[in-house]
Amino acid sequence: MNLAAALRHLDQHTNLEATAGRAEGLSLDRMRALVGALGDPQHAYPVIHITGTNGKGSVARMVTALLREAGLAVGTYTSPHLEAINERIAYDGEPVGDDELGAAIGAVAAVEELAGVVPSYFEILTAAAFVHFADVAVDVAVVEVGMLGRWDATNVADATVAVLTNVGRDHTDGEGDWRRAIAEEKVGIVGPEATFVCGETDPALHDVLAGTGAAATW
């Protein structure tokens, strides 16, 4: 699939970034079915998974630069893009080429019927990133959460390192104990085998941040 056809395919799918999608009522079932039909490419490499209200993109770029300096081949997935959609998927700091992006999206489109799902715009791009990183055999992938964490499409990956930059008011009406609610959703990316790196220091959230069950917390 060339890039023009890939973009037409994307435009036929719901874009939650443009509809202020919320976490309520969402699940990972559709995304799991999609990547399962692709052979679970997100398990082909270690993943550094980054969430937080602010600074996710900056942290992703800094971590990518550090890993490259260490001699590793790094895939980076961020959102949204500023000018071109290619910016979302990068290899060693450079945006994916048009042909490679078209091929990755095409690979995802080819299994949608097999998976039995109609994925969202973001789910397609996330799966395409996982496919591309497996195809180019990255040593590690740096993956930025799109929204919150627990039900984000990126959370089908099992993070080796999970990062929380901070907790602020995002994707919420701000009613009730909103900071705790947001923190609980964000730490949903932390699995029992992950190292959790936490930049949030609010004592009121200590029990949430300390209760992730992570293998180690920093």
BAFI-3210 file (N, C-alpha, C; in Angstrom, 3 decimals, decimal comma, padded with zeros to 6 digits):
// residues 218
n [1|2|3|4|5|6|7|8|9|10|11|12|13|14|15|16|17|18|19|20|21|22|23|24|25|26|27|28|29|30|31|32|33|34|35|36|37|38|39|40|41|42|43|44|45|46|47|48|49|50|51|52|53|54|55|56|57|58|59|60|61|62|63|64|65|66|67|68|69|70|71|72|73|74|75|76|77|78|79|80|81|82|83|84|85|86|87|88|89|90|91|92|93|94|95|96|97|98|99|100|101|102|103|104|105|106|107|108|109|110|111|112|113|114|115|116|117|118|119|120|121|122|123|124|125|126|127|128|129|130|131|132|133|134|135|136|137|138|139|140|141|142|143|144|145|146|147|148|149|150|151|152|153|154|155|156|157|158|159|160|161|162|163|164|165|166|167|168|169|170|171|172|173|174|175|176|177|178|179|180|181|182|183|184|185|186|187|188|189|190|191|192|193|194|195|196|197|198|199|200|201|202|203|204|205|206|207|208|209|210|211|212|213|214|215|216|217|218]
n.u [000,850|000,646|001,582|-000,438|-002,750|-002,732|-003,208|-005,766|-007,105|-006,731|-008,239|-010,788|-011,418|-012,330|-011,151|-009,986|-008,442|-009,429|-011,923|-012,020|-011,828|-012,618|-011,526|-013,496|-015,473|-013,839|-011,699|-009,030|-009,445|-010,016|-007,636|-005,843|-006,752|-006,124|-003,250|-002,649|-003,417|-001,422|000,743|001,709|003,766|004,714|005,946|008,457|010,691|012,293|010,356|010,125|007,893|005,980|004,135|002,053|001,024|002,310|005,276|005,829|006,595|009,045|010,558|010,559|012,099|014,554|015,243|015,433|017,656|019,674|019,757|020,502|023,034|024,265|024,628|022,489|019,843|017,002|013,513|010,940|007,850|005,483|002,933|000,684|001,359|003,274|003,619|003,856|002,502|004,336|006,135|005,358|006,294|009,460|012,844|015,861|015,791|014,928|012,159|009,888|010,023|007,963|007,261|007,794|006,058|003,591|003,642|003,626|001,172|-000,428|000,035|-001,300|-003,918|-004,447|-005,007|-007,238|-009,832|-009,389|-008,794|-011,225|-012,145|-012,846|-010,624|-009,566|-008,302|-005,973|-005,329|-004,662|-002,349|-000,705|-000,427|000,825|003,249|004,354|004,621|006,443|008,716|009,380|009,952|012,257|013,934|014,497|016,477|015,312|012,194|010,794|007,965|005,297|002,451|-000,862|-003,261|-003,868|-003,427|-004,010|-006,079|-005,098|-004,140|-001,451|-000,867|-000,888|001,585|004,177|005,700|009,158|010,402|008,501|007,349|006,302|005,683|004,387|001,379|-001,462|-004,274|-005,859|-007,864|-010,232|-013,089|-012,455|-013,875|-014,499|-012,125|-009,956|-007,183|-006,227|-007,786|-006,822|-004,123|-004,396|-005,282|-003,087|-000,941|-001,671|-000,134|001,944|003,443|003,899|006,512|007,899|010,198|009,534|009,595|009,149|008,059|006,311|005,590|003,697|002,572|-000,025|-000,701|000,787|000,133|-001,115|000,909|002,926|001,846|001,872|002,873|005,160|008,310|010,499|010,876|011,521]
n.v [-001,192|002,153|005,430|007,359|005,798|004,544|006,674|007,378|005,112|005,324|007,634|006,711|005,737|006,070|008,891|009,358|011,337|013,603|013,745|014,065|011,742|009,614|007,643|006,030|003,183|002,132|-000,460|-002,872|-004,945|-004,873|-003,850|-005,801|-007,987|-007,085|-006,742|-009,323|-010,718|-009,853|-011,152|-010,334|-008,155|-006,274|-007,563|-008,193|-006,824|-004,914|-002,516|000,888|002,641|005,535|007,761|010,505|013,835|016,119|016,622|014,148|013,751|015,136|013,667|011,219|011,869|012,539|010,126|008,477|009,682|009,163|006,358|005,879|007,007|005,129|003,198|001,700|000,523|002,347|002,543|004,950|006,050|008,511|010,992|013,812|014,401|017,139|018,296|016,319|013,040|011,016|011,679|010,501|007,915|006,806|005,953|005,538|008,274|009,494|010,320|007,856|006,689|007,500|005,225|003,120|003,708|003,545|000,818|-000,357|000,509|-000,657|-003,361|-003,618|-002,958|-005,148|-007,231|-006,611|-007,641|-010,360|-010,172|-009,402|-006,878|-003,327|-001,059|001,980|005,143|005,833|003,345|001,888|003,272|002,854|000,051|-000,143|001,114|-000,725|-002,922|-001,911|-001,422|-004,026|-005,062|-003,649|-004,463|-003,228|-002,463|-001,555|-000,071|003,123|004,318|006,483|007,149|007,658|008,599|008,965|005,937|003,191|002,109|002,776|002,340|001,712|000,170|-002,545|-003,459|-004,900|-003,238|-002,839|-000,815|001,563|004,839|007,656|010,940|013,168|014,219|015,791|017,901|016,381|015,290|015,187|016,266|017,493|017,190|016,042|013,811|014,278|014,179|011,873|009,975|010,271|009,597|006,892|005,812|006,356|004,885|002,443|001,421|000,137|-002,855|-006,031|-006,865|-004,688|-001,899|000,965|004,321|007,276|010,576|012,143|013,785|014,308|013,979|013,186|011,359|009,184|006,533|005,482|005,665|004,181|001,721|000,063|-002,447|-002,889|-004,256|-002,782|000,533|003,903]
n.w [000,000|-000,938|000,397|000,006|-000,381|002,074|003,831|003,024|003,868|006,645|007,153|007,006|009,419|012,894|014,592|017,603|018,668|017,608|018,635|021,317|022,962|025,750|028,610|029,721|029,213|027,287|025,953|025,699|024,033|021,245|020,186|021,048|019,579|017,041|017,001|017,635|015,342|013,743|014,681|017,124|017,185|018,996|021,032|020,249|021,025|023,668|025,525|026,323|028,027|028,079|030,013|031,210|032,105|031,124|029,149|027,990|025,274|025,186|027,027|025,691|023,436|024,650|025,931|023,697|022,422|024,315|024,306|021,661|021,717|023,221|021,397|020,478|018,342|017,802|018,026|017,886|019,041|018,881|019,580|019,079|015,539|014,143|011,550|009,449|009,167|009,281|011,265|013,614|013,840|014,249|013,383|014,872|015,450|013,114|011,053|009,763|006,383|003,481|001,914|003,672|005,782|004,484|003,843|006,393|007,475|005,558|006,115|008,514|007,728|006,142|007,873|009,300|008,776|009,308|012,016|012,904|013,625|013,709|013,751|015,478|014,251|015,731|016,819|014,520|013,652|015,870|015,880|013,404|013,963|015,795|014,079|012,159|013,755|014,474|011,949|011,187|013,100|015,720|018,622|020,899|021,799|022,162|023,511|023,429|025,361|024,141|025,359|028,723|029,858|030,971|029,272|026,849|023,440|023,100|025,264|024,915|024,726|026,722|029,094|029,645|030,976|032,631|032,499|034,320|033,914|035,179|036,946|035,903|035,052|032,650|029,921|031,438|033,370|035,665|038,017|041,367|042,958|040,995|040,390|041,621|040,269|037,655|038,047|038,735|036,315|034,673|035,830|035,036|033,017|034,141|034,659|036,441|035,995|035,294|035,501|037,275|036,672|038,223|038,063|039,440|042,470|044,430|047,685|048,314|046,433|046,925|047,758|045,509|043,562|044,699|044,830|042,592|042,104|040,702|039,560|040,360|041,666|040,898]
ca.u [000,000|001,425|001,184|-001,719|-003,795|-002,712|-003,866|-007,203|-007,596|-006,785|-009,311|-012,067|-011,538|-012,571|-009,962|-010,312|-007,711|-010,251|-013,245|-011,865|-012,204|-012,346|-011,166|-014,651|-016,076|-012,845|-011,014|-007,910|-009,784|-009,890|-006,213|-005,210|-007,109|-005,407|-001,827|-002,587|-003,467|-000,129|001,801|002,181|005,094|005,127|006,720|009,722|011,757|011,942|009,616|010,097|006,542|005,985|002,874|002,163|000,252|003,220|006,662|006,016|007,366|010,421|011,220|010,773|013,238|015,782|015,559|015,890|019,021|020,580|019,888|021,293|024,419|024,776|024,837|021,320|018,894|015,843|012,259|010,237|006,460|004,926|001,750|000,348|002,422|003,189|003,454|003,619|002,170|005,557|006,846|004,931|007,076|010,838|013,913|017,090|015,552|014,474|010,810|009,768|009,793|006,608|007,050|007,777|004,826|002,505|003,719|003,243|-000,279|-001,003|000,093|-002,380|-005,187|-004,623|-005,448|-008,412|-010,931|-008,990|-008,905|-012,634|-012,323|-012,696|-009,807|-009,560|-007,151|-004,799|-004,984|-003,969|-000,996|000,056|-000,078|001,796|004,543|004,865|005,021|007,658|009,849|009,767|010,520|013,621|014,684|015,031|016,936|014,384|011,201|010,354|006,566|004,530|001,016|-001,693|-004,190|-003,904|-002,519|-004,558|-006,834|-004,485|-003,770|-000,047|-000,705|-000,776|003,006|004,574|006,830|010,324|010,468|007,320|007,696|005,245|006,338|003,657|-000,071|-002,181|-005,659|-005,992|-008,929|-011,150|-013,845|-011,904|-014,752|-014,109|-010,691|-009,524|-005,762|-006,116|-008,371|-005,888|-002,940|-004,737|-005,308|-001,741|-000,084|-002,127|000,880|003,017|003,229|004,666|007,918|008,457|010,807|008,682|010,304|008,059|008,446|005,287|006,026|002,615|002,366|-001,407|-000,817|001,839|-000,354|-001,362|002,173|003,747|001,119|001,742|003,349|006,302|009,492|011,324|010,339|012,508]
ca.v [000,000|003,389|006,310|007,999|004,820|004,321|007,809|007,251|004,062|005,909|008,627|006,004|005,214|007,072|009,526|009,803|012,568|014,715|013,682|014,170|010,462|009,410|006,275|005,260|002,345|001,621|-001,691|-003,225|-006,160|-004,646|-003,703|-007,115|-008,811|-006,567|-007,108|-010,783|-011,127|-009,459|-011,939|-009,622|-007,568|-005,457|-008,392|-008,552|-005,939|-004,248|-001,262|001,924|003,172|006,833|008,461|011,727|014,950|016,982|016,200|012,811|013,827|015,546|012,514|010,229|012,299|012,435|008,703|008,011|010,177|008,443|004,983|005,915|007,275|003,858|002,306|000,871|000,905|002,758|002,959|005,903|006,298|009,648|011,609|013,815|014,937|018,582|018,605|015,113|011,885|010,207|012,052|009,681|006,676|007,162|004,968|006,271|009,711|009,992|009,862|006,768|007,126|007,319|003,844|002,259|003,975|002,957|-000,636|-000,733|000,684|-001,682|-004,639|-003,591|-003,005|-006,482|-008,211|-006,122|-008,601|-011,556|-009,872|-009,220|-005,595|-002,077|-000,277|003,435|005,794|005,701|001,928|001,500|003,835|002,182|-001,274|000,061|001,379|-001,995|-003,723|-001,345|-001,641|-005,434|-005,261|-003,104|-005,105|-002,291|-003,036|-001,088|000,898|004,150|004,455|007,475|006,920|008,660|009,175|008,360|004,806|001,844|001,654|003,299|001,284|001,333|-000,665|-003,975|-003,785|-005,135|-002,339|-003,175|000,373|002,419|006,176|008,639|012,243|013,933|014,063|017,056|017,791|016,116|014,361|015,054|017,477|018,092|017,015|015,024|013,634|014,020|013,834|010,452|009,196|010,309|008,814|005,469|005,427|006,432|003,789|001,207|000,906|-000,484|-004,269|-006,591|-007,086|-003,413|-000,907|002,147|005,581|008,196|011,963|012,824|013,770|014,713|012,993|012,720|010,270|008,207|005,154|005,059|005,541|003,142|000,462|-000,479|-003,819|-002,950|-004,969|-001,765|001,880|004,972]
ca.w [000,000|-000,925|001,488|-000,296|-000,090|003,518|004,473|002,742|004,762|007,988|007,232|007,092|010,776|013,929|015,160|018,955|018,951|017,132|019,251|022,778|023,535|027,164|028,942|030,117|028,204|026,351|026,342|024,830|023,290|019,803|019,880|021,236|018,416|015,874|017,046|017,617|013,935|013,157|015,303|018,319|016,957|020,142|021,957|019,592|021,511|024,929|025,359|027,354|027,851|028,751|030,191|031,997|031,556|030,365|029,008|027,422|024,031|025,499|027,640|024,630|022,615|025,445|026,110|022,388|022,202|025,213|023,823|020,426|022,118|023,735|020,265|020,216|017,292|018,598|017,420|018,744|018,639|019,601|018,970|017,654|014,696|013,927|010,129|008,648|009,985|009,398|012,487|014,744|013,873|013,895|013,580|015,192|015,456|011,816|010,719|008,804|005,009|002,958|001,484|004,862|006,522|003,713|003,975|007,754|007,579|004,700|006,826|009,502|006,994|005,568|008,874|010,039|008,623|010,042|013,442|013,206|014,302|012,970|014,683|015,359|013,608|016,598|016,925|013,287|013,675|016,924|015,365|012,325|014,602|016,315|012,916|011,570|014,658|014,346|010,614|011,116|014,189|016,708|019,887|021,930|021,335|023,107|023,101|024,180|025,490|023,497|026,330|030,048|029,952|031,163|028,113|025,636|022,489|023,282|026,454|024,599|024,919|028,108|029,294|030,458|031,825|032,527|032,986|034,557|034,066|036,189|036,888|035,859|034,597|031,218|029,542|032,565|033,651|036,873|039,162|042,325|043,199|039,625|040,278|041,959|039,178|036,531|038,420|038,666|034,909|034,099|036,299|034,415|032,084|034,921|034,897|037,555|035,658|034,834|036,372|037,221|036,914|038,525|038,270|040,247|043,876|045,325|048,757|048,318|045,461|047,232|047,798|044,126|042,838|045,331|044,849|041,233|042,022|039,787|040,045|041,023|041,485|041,066]
c.u [000,887|000,858|-000,170|-002,884|-003,887|-003,430|-005,368|-007,826|-007,727|-007,986|-010,699|-012,341|-011,653|-011,269|-010,323|-009,568|-008,548|-011,623|-013,188|-012,302|-011,799|-012,055|-012,386|-015,193|-015,098|-012,282|-009,876|-008,224|-009,573|-008,422|-005,484|-005,515|-006,310|-003,942|-001,649|-002,594|-002,179|001,035|002,420|003,584|005,603|005,916|008,092|010,909|011,333|011,258|009,790|008,830|006,397|004,589|003,104|001,392|001,109|004,582|006,895|006,903|008,807|011,201|011,507|011,974|014,557|016,205|016,066|017,333|020,025|020,813|020,698|022,765|025,080|024,945|023,664|020,502|017,547|014,648|011,533|008,853|005,878|003,680|001,392|001,533|002,206|002,893|003,085|003,411|003,379|006,299|006,519|005,784|008,482|011,779|015,214|016,924|015,044|013,079|010,827|009,489|008,376|006,326|006,941|006,498|003,625|002,466|003,246|001,736|-000,993|-001,021|-001,024|-003,737|-005,492|-005,158|-006,693|-009,571|-010,629|-009,161|-010,355|-012,939|-012,275|-011,935|-009,963|-008,310|-005,884|-004,369|-004,240|-002,535|-000,123|000,498|000,955|003,183|005,155|005,370|006,341|008,869|010,318|010,451|011,967|014,488|015,326|015,524|015,985|013,413|010,836|008,955|005,837|003,048|000,251|-002,600|-004,211|-002,959|-003,195|-005,242|-006,279|-004,030|-002,330|000,142|-000,836|000,679|003,260|005,845|007,936|010,568|009,212|007,632|006,431|005,915|005,707|002,164|-000,713|-003,571|-005,690|-007,093|-009,897|-011,920|-013,392|-012,776|-014,232|-012,600|-010,024|-008,057|-005,549|-006,652|-007,433|-004,653|-003,218|-004,779|-003,904|-000,860|-000,587|-001,153|001,973|002,669|004,131|006,139|008,613|009,231|010,014|009,495|009,249|008,576|007,444|005,620|004,934|002,381|000,949|-001,625|000,130|001,321|-000,637|-000,051|003,059|003,095|000,950|002,113|004,512|007,465|010,430|010,721|011,418|011,779]
c.v [001,244|004,345|006,965|007,063|004,560|005,443|007,803|006,205|004,599|006,826|007,998|005,488|006,348|007,576|010,091|011,074|013,785|014,757|013,695|012,890|010,337|007,938|005,415|004,444|001,774|000,302|-001,921|-004,432|-005,995|-004,558|-005,032|-008,038|-008,388|-006,982|-008,621|-011,320|-010,793|-010,255|-011,278|-009,039|-006,749|-006,242|-008,765|-007,761|-005,366|-002,915|-000,372|002,721|004,434|007,434|009,701|012,845|015,853|016,320|014,845|012,840|014,196|014,395|011,452|010,592|012,173|010,983|008,111|008,424|009,432|007,012|004,912|006,145|006,014|002,820|001,417|001,420|001,138|003,127|003,873|006,172|007,404|010,164|012,878|014,301|016,434|018,927|017,379|013,918|010,973|010,476|011,130|008,429|006,992|005,997|005,733|007,777|010,301|009,452|008,767|007,340|006,830|005,865|002,906|002,464|003,378|001,446|-001,093|-000,596|-000,357|-003,046|-004,734|-003,716|-004,417|-007,499|-007,763|-007,109|-009,881|-011,351|-009,685|-007,914|-004,447|-001,136|001,222|003,890|005,572|004,247|001,445|002,009|003,164|000,798|-001,164|000,343|000,089|-002,889|-003,216|-001,597|-003,092|-005,682|-004,777|-003,586|-004,101|-003,055|-002,689|-000,101|001,841|004,560|005,429|007,112|008,027|009,376|008,343|007,160|003,453|001,301|002,208|002,156|000,822|000,330|-002,157|-004,419|-004,004|-004,342|-002,972|-002,054|001,193|003,747|007,011|009,982|013,053|013,680|015,442|016,827|017,614|015,099|014,130|016,345|018,129|017,936|015,914|014,969|013,291|013,634|012,362|009,586|009,142|009,471|007,321|004,981|005,392|005,270|002,441|000,646|000,127|-001,937|-004,798|-006,827|-005,800|-002,696|000,382|003,376|006,672|009,597|012,754|012,676|014,163|013,646|012,421|011,546|009,116|006,774|004,613|004,760|004,439|001,768|-000,192|-001,949|-004,000|-003,702|-004,036|-000,407|002,903|006,311]
c.w [000,000|000,124|001,232|000,024|001,408|004,257|004,213|003,655|006,185|008,151|007,291|008,496|011,791|014,515|016,525|019,333|018,575|017,793|020,762|023,466|024,986|027,421|029,257|028,947|027,197|026,861|025,366|023,951|021,790|019,401|020,034|020,065|017,195|015,890|017,089|016,197|013,202|013,736|016,520|018,155|018,135|021,175|021,392|020,123|022,865|024,641|026,582|027,105|028,688|028,797|031,045|031,328|030,681|030,241|028,393|026,189|024,272|026,106|026,585|023,774|023,376|025,630|024,800|022,138|023,069|024,733|022,538|020,741|022,660|022,633|019,922|019,050|017,966|017,717|018,390|018,179|019,500|018,884|019,739|016,832|014,492|012,475|009,306|009,567|010,199|010,698|013,656|014,918|013,389|014,164|013,739|015,007|014,163|011,497|009,657|007,412|004,548|002,592|002,679|005,663|005,803|003,855|005,350|007,955|006,721|005,362|007,857|008,807|006,502|006,572|009,632|009,959|009,380|011,542|013,871|013,911|013,296|013,897|014,470|014,612|014,433|016,744|015,687|013,300|014,728|016,468|014,255|012,886|015,121|015,179|012,345|012,457|014,611|013,006|010,524|012,268|015,145|017,932|021,020|021,293|022,473|022,663|024,021|024,189|024,766|024,485|027,606|030,145|029,964|029,912|026,809|024,742|022,664|024,408|026,183|024,666|026,405|028,371|030,126|031,457|031,563|033,197|033,162|034,802|035,184|036,017|036,945|035,332|033,090|030,991|030,699|032,728|034,945|038,102|040,072|042,513|041,876|039,521|040,612|040,823|037,979|036,830|038,296|037,225|034,312|034,557|035,805|033,397|032,807|035,207|035,997|037,264|035,228|035,927|036,179|037,604|037,044|038,812|039,089|041,734|044,866|046,398|048,773|047,367|045,769|047,182|046,401|043,416|043,407|045,260|043,498|041,134|041,079|040,413|040,795|040,725|041,777|041,058]
res [m|n|l|a|a|a|l|r|h|l|d|q|h|t|n|l|e|a|t|a|g|r|a|e|g|l|s|l|d|r|m|r|a|l|v|g|a|l|g|d|p|q|h|a|y|p|v|i|h|i|t|g|t|n|g|k|g|s|v|a|r|m|v|t|a|l|l|r|e|a|g|l|a|v|g|t|y|t|s|p|h|l|e|a|i|n|e|r|i|a|y|d|g|e|p|v|g|d|d|e|l|g|a|a|i|g|a|v|a|a|v|e|e|l|a|g|v|v|p|s|y|f|e|i|l|t|a|a|a|f|v|h|f|a|d|v|a|v|d|v|a|v|v|e|v|g|m|l|g|r|w|d|a|t|n|v|a|d|a|t|v|a|v|l|t|n|v|g|r|d|h|t|d|g|e|g|d|w|r|r|a|i|a|e|e|k|v|g|i|v|g|p|e|a|t|f|v|c|g|e|t|d|p|a|l|h|d|v|l|a|g|t|g|a|a|a|t|w]
***
